Amino acid sequence: MQEFETKLNETIEAGKMLAAIAVVADVDGKTVYRHSAGKQNLEPNAPSVDPNSTVMLGSAGKFITHIAAIQCVERSLIGLDDPAAIEKHLPEVAALKVYLPSDDEPGFILREPTKKITLRHLLTHSSGISYPGDEKLEKWTQSDKPAIDENAHIIVKIFSMPLLHEPGEGWTYGSSVEWVGLLILRLTGLRLVEFVQKNIFDALDMKMSTYYPEKHAEIWAKKLQMVNRESGVLVAEPDDTVQGLTCSVGDLQTLLVDLLGQSKLLSQPYVDEIFKPQFVRGTPTYVGVREDIRKLGKSVGVPTTLANPPVNASLAALFVEDGVAPLSNFPPGTLTWSGMPNVIWAVNREKGKAAIFATQLLPVEDDEIIAVAMSFMRGAWKSH
């Protein structure tokens, strides 16, 4: 790990990042490697970074919503391939139409999909649902859209948009997981944050994890400061940037390790399902995820120049399928994902290993930080 530690120190000393924490754990939860460097915040007399700091996860925490949804499947509240359940509990999603560009005004047409959305589609980002502001939907965004009931749930108000493709006929990284949160509410009567607290955080004794870090003094006090590099200078991000799912590095380690061995969260068949590639080779979904990861994949170890990245989708994250991801050394069978403040995790059952790289720096997928993170990952998957 000498290469990583040297690169991390050089990057911090050059003022390009504030701090980072890197951890490797085995199937028994034992920490086999831990290294941290830098300062906890930008104050002149700031202490050294706490190796168990709390960090906002961003998209790196989406897999927790996926696990919660699979817990609902395990309890027979919904099936993975049950469109009728989506129609019943998420009628707003079932009603979404497919967007097609058109030469006629207003520049697009909307048509009924020929396939119905399932929970599997939502969990694998193959539903066709994008994010608000997607440039592919620009014409629709600028058009006169039907009004949404002012009493509708906030998820419905924000994320109701046309599908970019037929369900199961492409891959679009978007707001499917936000809809899954609403689905969990309607299936269980518990808001996502309540369901996760009870069934994941409490179940694993994750006391330093919350969706509301600003309301928990101990969690807030241990946060690694979020910074942004502007014109080569690190500046503090406002506190409202540090909202949403926040975990200590130790809690994140506990959660990932749970997927390696005898899980407390899911029965073995459902853990097995999480570690399966979901898309069949040659299908539009398979082609779609590989094409998009060429644009999005730096933080999961895939160079943008790689013509055919070795990835697939799982029910919870990205799945490294055939061959090692070049930048990261992730072996086949690895689940991995990353989040906005350059938090990256990876877990592999065959190797019995989980690895975490955590910092709190914007912009997302910053080249300088990704180079440091990939240096760590290469060492982690090679030497332990």
C-alpha positions as CSV (number, residue, x, y, z in Angstrom):
1,M,0.0,0.0,0.0
2,Q,3.0,2.3,-0.1
3,E,2.1,3.7,-3.5
4,F,-1.3,4.7,-2.2
5,E,-0.1,6.2,1.0
6,T,2.6,8.2,-0.8
7,K,0.1,9.4,-3.4
8,L,-2.5,10.3,-0.7
9,N,0.1,12.3,1.3
10,E,1.3,14.1,-1.9
11,T,-2.2,15.1,-2.9
12,I,-3.0,16.4,0.6
13,E,0.2,18.3,0.8
14,A,-0.5,19.9,-2.6
15,G,-3.8,21.3,-1.2
16,K,-5.9,19.2,-3.6
17,M,-7.8,17.3,-0.9
18,L,-8.5,17.7,2.8
19,A,-8.4,14.1,4.0
20,A,-9.3,10.5,3.2
21,I,-9.9,7.2,5.0
22,A,-9.3,3.8,3.5
23,V,-10.3,0.5,5.0
24,V,-10.1,-3.2,4.0
25,A,-12.1,-5.7,6.1
26,D,-12.4,-9.5,5.9
27,V,-15.5,-11.8,6.0
28,D,-15.3,-11.9,9.8
29,G,-15.4,-8.1,10.1
30,K,-11.7,-7.9,11.0
31,T,-10.0,-4.7,9.8
32,V,-7.0,-6.0,7.8
33,Y,-5.9,-2.5,6.6
34,R,-6.8,1.0,7.7
35,H,-5.1,4.2,6.8
36,S,-6.1,7.8,7.1
37,A,-4.4,11.1,6.4
38,G,-5.2,14.8,6.5
39,K,-7.3,17.1,8.7
40,Q,-10.8,16.9,10.0
41,N,-11.7,20.4,8.7
42,L,-10.1,23.5,7.2
43,E,-9.6,25.3,10.5
44,P,-6.0,26.4,11.1
45,N,-5.6,24.1,14.2
46,A,-7.8,21.3,13.0
47,P,-7.1,17.8,14.4
48,S,-5.9,14.9,12.3
49,V,-8.8,13.2,10.5
50,D,-10.7,10.8,12.7
51,P,-10.3,7.4,11.0
52,N,-13.9,6.6,11.9
53,S,-15.4,9.9,10.8
54,T,-18.9,10.2,9.6
55,V,-19.3,10.8,5.9
56,M,-22.3,11.7,3.7
57,L,-22.6,8.9,1.2
58,G,-24.5,10.4,-1.7
59,S,-25.2,7.7,-4.3
60,A,-22.8,5.3,-2.5
61,G,-25.7,4.8,-0.1
62,K,-28.4,3.9,-2.6
63,F,-27.7,0.2,-2.1
64,I,-29.2,0.5,1.4
65,T,-32.6,1.4,-0.2
66,H,-32.1,-1.6,-2.5
67,I,-31.5,-3.9,0.5
68,A,-34.6,-2.5,2.2
69,A,-36.7,-3.2,-0.9
70,I,-35.4,-6.8,-1.1
71,Q,-36.4,-7.2,2.6
72,C,-39.9,-6.3,1.5
73,V,-39.6,-9.0,-1.2
74,E,-38.4,-11.5,1.4
75,R,-41.5,-10.7,3.5
76,S,-43.8,-11.4,0.5
77,L,-45.0,-7.8,0.3
78,I,-44.0,-7.6,-3.3
79,G,-42.3,-9.7,-6.0
80,L,-39.3,-8.7,-8.0
81,D,-41.2,-9.4,-11.2
82,D,-44.7,-8.4,-10.2
83,P,-46.0,-5.5,-12.4
84,A,-49.4,-5.7,-10.8
85,A,-47.9,-4.7,-7.4
86,I,-46.3,-1.6,-9.0
87,E,-49.6,-0.7,-10.6
88,K,-51.2,-1.0,-7.2
89,H,-48.7,0.7,-5.0
90,L,-47.0,3.0,-7.5
91,P,-49.8,3.9,-10.0
92,E,-47.9,7.1,-10.9
93,V,-45.0,5.0,-12.1
94,A,-47.2,2.6,-14.0
95,A,-48.8,5.5,-15.8
96,L,-45.5,6.9,-17.1
97,K,-45.3,7.1,-20.9
98,V,-42.3,6.5,-23.2
99,Y,-40.7,9.6,-24.7
100,L,-39.8,9.7,-28.4
101,P,-38.2,12.6,-30.3
102,S,-40.2,14.0,-33.1
103,D,-39.6,16.4,-36.0
104,D,-43.1,17.9,-35.3
105,E,-43.9,20.4,-32.6
106,P,-43.4,20.2,-29.7
107,G,-40.4,18.1,-30.7
108,F,-41.5,14.8,-29.0
109,I,-44.4,12.4,-28.7
110,L,-45.4,10.3,-25.7
111,R,-46.8,6.8,-26.2
112,E,-47.9,4.0,-23.9
113,P,-45.2,1.5,-23.1
114,T,-45.7,-2.0,-24.3
115,K,-44.1,-3.5,-21.2
116,K,-44.9,-2.9,-17.5
117,I,-42.4,-1.7,-14.9
118,T,-41.4,-4.1,-12.1
119,L,-39.4,-3.8,-9.0
120,R,-36.5,-5.5,-10.7
121,H,-36.5,-2.8,-13.3
122,L,-36.4,-0.1,-10.6
123,L,-33.6,-1.8,-8.7
124,T,-31.4,-2.4,-11.9
125,H,-32.0,1.1,-13.4
126,S,-33.7,-0.5,-16.4
127,S,-37.1,1.1,-15.9
128,G,-36.4,4.0,-18.3
129,I,-36.8,6.6,-15.5
130,S,-34.1,9.3,-15.7
131,Y,-33.3,12.3,-13.5
132,P,-35.1,15.7,-13.6
133,G,-33.2,17.9,-16.0
134,D,-31.9,15.1,-18.2
135,E,-30.9,16.8,-21.5
136,K,-32.6,14.0,-23.4
137,L,-35.9,15.3,-22.0
138,E,-35.2,19.0,-22.7
139,K,-38.1,19.4,-25.1
140,W,-40.5,17.8,-22.7
141,T,-39.2,19.9,-19.8
142,Q,-39.9,23.1,-21.8
143,S,-43.4,22.0,-22.8
144,D,-46.7,22.6,-21.1
145,K,-47.0,19.5,-18.9
146,P,-50.2,18.4,-17.2
147,A,-50.4,19.7,-13.7
148,I,-49.7,17.3,-10.8
149,D,-52.0,17.3,-7.8
150,E,-50.6,19.7,-5.3
151,N,-51.4,17.2,-2.5
152,A,-49.2,14.5,-4.2
153,H,-46.2,13.1,-2.5
154,I,-43.0,15.1,-3.0
155,I,-41.5,12.1,-4.9
156,V,-44.4,12.2,-7.3
157,K,-44.0,15.9,-7.8
158,I,-40.3,15.9,-8.5
159,F,-39.7,12.6,-10.3
160,S,-42.7,12.1,-12.6
161,M,-41.3,12.2,-16.1
162,P,-41.5,10.2,-19.3
163,L,-39.5,7.0,-19.8
164,L,-36.5,7.2,-22.0
165,H,-37.0,3.6,-23.2
166,E,-39.3,0.7,-22.7
167,P,-39.0,-1.0,-19.3
168,G,-36.3,-3.7,-19.5
169,E,-35.1,-2.4,-22.9
170,G,-32.2,-0.2,-21.8
171,W,-30.2,1.2,-18.9
172,T,-30.8,4.7,-17.5
173,Y,-29.2,5.7,-14.2
174,G,-31.8,7.9,-12.7
175,S,-34.4,8.3,-10.0
176,S,-35.7,4.8,-9.9
177,V,-34.4,4.4,-6.4
178,E,-36.4,7.5,-5.2
179,W,-39.5,5.8,-6.4
180,V,-38.4,2.6,-4.5
181,G,-38.4,4.7,-1.3
182,L,-42.0,5.7,-1.9
183,L,-42.9,2.1,-2.7
184,I,-41.5,1.0,0.7
185,L,-43.7,3.6,2.4
186,R,-46.8,2.3,0.7
187,L,-45.9,-1.3,1.3
188,T,-45.1,-1.0,5.0
189,G,-46.6,2.2,6.2
190,L,-43.1,3.3,7.3
191,R,-41.1,6.1,5.6
192,L,-37.9,4.9,4.1
193,V,-35.8,6.5,6.9
194,E,-37.9,4.7,9.5
195,F,-37.8,1.3,7.8
196,V,-34.1,1.5,7.3
197,Q,-33.5,2.6,10.9
198,K,-35.5,-0.4,12.2
199,N,-34.5,-3.1,9.8
200,I,-30.9,-2.2,8.9
201,F,-29.3,0.3,11.2
202,D,-30.8,-1.1,14.4
203,A,-30.4,-4.7,13.2
204,L,-26.6,-4.2,12.7
205,D,-26.2,-1.9,15.7
206,M,-25.2,1.0,13.3
207,K,-25.4,3.7,15.9
208,M,-23.5,6.3,13.8
209,S,-25.8,6.2,10.8
210,T,-28.7,8.5,10.0
211,Y,-30.6,10.3,7.2
212,Y,-30.6,13.4,9.4
213,P,-27.0,14.0,10.6
214,E,-27.8,17.6,11.6
215,K,-30.2,16.3,14.2
216,H,-27.7,14.0,15.9
217,A,-25.0,15.9,17.8
218,E,-22.6,13.0,18.1
219,I,-22.8,12.1,14.4
220,W,-22.6,15.7,13.3
221,A,-19.5,16.3,15.6
222,K,-17.6,13.5,13.9
223,K,-18.3,14.5,10.3
224,L,-15.4,14.9,8.0
225,Q,-15.8,18.4,6.5
226,M,-17.2,18.6,3.0
227,V,-15.0,20.7,0.8
228,N,-15.0,21.9,-2.8
229,R,-11.9,22.6,-4.8
230,E,-12.5,25.9,-6.6
231,S,-9.8,27.3,-8.8
232,G,-7.3,25.0,-7.1
233,V,-8.3,26.1,-3.6
234,L,-10.2,24.1,-1.0
235,V,-13.3,25.9,0.4
236,A,-15.8,24.6,2.9
237,E,-19.2,23.6,1.5
238,P,-22.2,25.0,3.4
239,D,-23.8,22.7,6.0
240,D,-26.9,22.1,3.9
241,T,-24.7,20.2,1.5
242,V,-24.0,17.7,4.2
243,Q,-27.6,16.4,4.5
244,G,-28.9,13.0,3.7
245,L,-27.6,9.5,4.4
246,T,-24.6,9.7,6.6
247,C,-22.6,6.9,8.2
248,S,-19.4,6.4,10.1
249,V,-16.8,4.6,8.2
250,G,-17.1,1.8,10.7
251,D,-20.8,1.5,10.2
252,L,-20.4,1.3,6.5
253,Q,-17.8,-1.4,7.0
254,T,-20.3,-3.3,9.2
255,L,-22.9,-3.2,6.6
256,L,-20.7,-4.4,3.8
257,V,-19.3,-7.2,5.8
258,D,-22.9,-8.4,6.6
259,L,-23.2,-9.2,2.9
260,L,-20.0,-11.3,2.9
261,G,-20.9,-13.9,5.5
262,Q,-24.0,-15.0,7.4
263,S,-26.2,-11.9,6.8
264,K,-28.4,-10.6,9.6
265,L,-30.4,-8.5,7.0
266,L,-31.3,-11.0,4.3
267,S,-31.6,-14.8,4.0
268,Q,-29.0,-16.5,1.9
269,P,-31.1,-16.9,-1.3
270,Y,-31.6,-13.1,-1.4
271,V,-27.9,-12.4,-0.7
272,D,-27.1,-14.8,-3.5
273,E,-29.6,-12.9,-5.7
274,I,-27.8,-9.6,-5.0
275,F,-24.5,-11.0,-6.1
276,K,-25.9,-12.2,-9.5
277,P,-25.5,-10.3,-12.8
278,Q,-29.0,-9.3,-13.9
279,F,-28.7,-8.6,-17.6
280,V,-28.3,-11.2,-20.3
281,R,-25.4,-10.7,-22.7
282,G,-26.3,-8.9,-25.9
283,T,-29.6,-7.5,-24.7
284,P,-30.4,-3.8,-24.7
285,T,-30.0,-3.6,-20.9
286,Y,-26.6,-5.3,-21.1
287,V,-25.4,-3.1,-23.9
288,G,-26.8,0.0,-22.2
289,V,-25.1,-0.4,-18.9
290,R,-21.8,-1.0,-20.6
291,E,-22.1,2.1,-22.8
292,D,-23.1,4.3,-19.9
293,I,-20.4,3.1,-17.6
294,R,-17.9,4.2,-20.1
295,K,-19.1,7.7,-19.2
296,L,-19.7,7.1,-15.5
297,G,-17.3,4.5,-14.5
298,K,-14.0,6.2,-13.4
299,S,-15.0,5.9,-9.8
300,V,-15.7,2.1,-10.1
301,G,-12.4,1.4,-11.8
302,V,-13.4,1.5,-15.5
303,P,-11.5,3.9,-17.8
304,T,-13.7,5.9,-20.1
305,T,-11.6,4.8,-23.1
306,L,-12.4,1.1,-22.5
307,A,-14.7,0.0,-25.4
308,N,-16.3,-2.9,-23.6
309,P,-16.1,-2.4,-19.8
310,P,-16.5,-5.7,-17.8
311,V,-19.6,-4.7,-16.0
312,N,-23.2,-5.7,-15.5
313,A,-25.9,-4.7,-13.0
314,S,-26.9,-6.4,-9.8
315,L,-30.0,-5.8,-7.7
316,A,-28.0,-3.5,-5.4
317,A,-25.1,-2.0,-7.3
318,L,-22.7,-2.4,-10.3
319,F,-21.4,-6.0,-10.9
320,V,-17.9,-6.6,-12.2
321,E,-18.5,-9.5,-14.5
322,D,-15.8,-10.8,-16.8
323,G,-12.2,-9.9,-16.0
324,V,-10.6,-7.4,-13.7
325,A,-11.7,-3.7,-13.8
326,P,-8.5,-2.1,-15.1
327,L,-8.2,0.9,-12.8
328,S,-9.3,-0.7,-9.6
329,N,-8.2,-4.4,-9.7
330,F,-11.7,-5.4,-8.8
331,P,-12.0,-9.1,-9.6
332,P,-15.0,-10.7,-11.2
333,G,-18.0,-11.0,-8.8
334,T,-17.3,-7.6,-7.1
335,L,-20.2,-5.3,-6.2
336,T,-19.3,-1.7,-6.2
337,W,-20.7,1.8,-6.3
338,S,-19.7,5.4,-5.6
339,G,-21.2,8.7,-4.4
340,M,-21.0,12.4,-5.0
341,P,-18.4,13.3,-2.4
342,N,-16.0,10.7,-3.8
343,V,-17.0,7.8,-1.5
344,I,-16.3,4.4,-3.1
345,W,-17.0,0.9,-1.8
346,A,-16.5,-2.6,-3.1
347,V,-17.3,-6.1,-1.8
348,N,-16.5,-9.5,-3.1
349,R,-17.8,-12.7,-1.5
350,E,-15.3,-15.1,-3.2
351,K,-12.4,-13.0,-1.9
352,G,-14.2,-12.5,1.5
353,K,-13.3,-8.8,1.4
354,A,-14.8,-5.3,1.6
355,A,-12.9,-2.1,0.7
356,I,-13.9,1.5,1.4
357,F,-12.4,4.8,0.3
358,A,-14.0,7.8,1.9
359,T,-13.4,11.5,1.5
360,Q,-15.8,14.5,1.3
361,L,-14.7,16.5,-1.7
362,L,-16.5,17.9,-4.7
363,P,-16.7,17.8,-7.6
364,V,-17.9,14.3,-8.1
365,E,-15.5,11.9,-9.9
366,D,-12.7,14.5,-9.5
367,D,-9.7,13.2,-11.5
368,E,-7.2,13.9,-8.7
369,I,-9.2,12.1,-6.1
370,I,-10.1,9.2,-8.3
371,A,-6.4,8.6,-9.0
372,V,-5.8,8.4,-5.3
373,A,-8.8,6.1,-4.7
374,M,-7.9,3.8,-7.5
375,S,-4.3,3.5,-6.2
376,F,-5.8,2.3,-2.9
377,M,-8.2,-0.1,-4.6
378,R,-5.5,-1.7,-6.7
379,G,-3.4,-2.3,-3.6
380,A,-6.4,-3.5,-1.6
381,W,-7.4,-6.2,-4.0
382,K,-3.9,-7.2,-4.9
383,S,-2.3,-7.5,-1.4
384,H,-5.1,-8.6,1.0
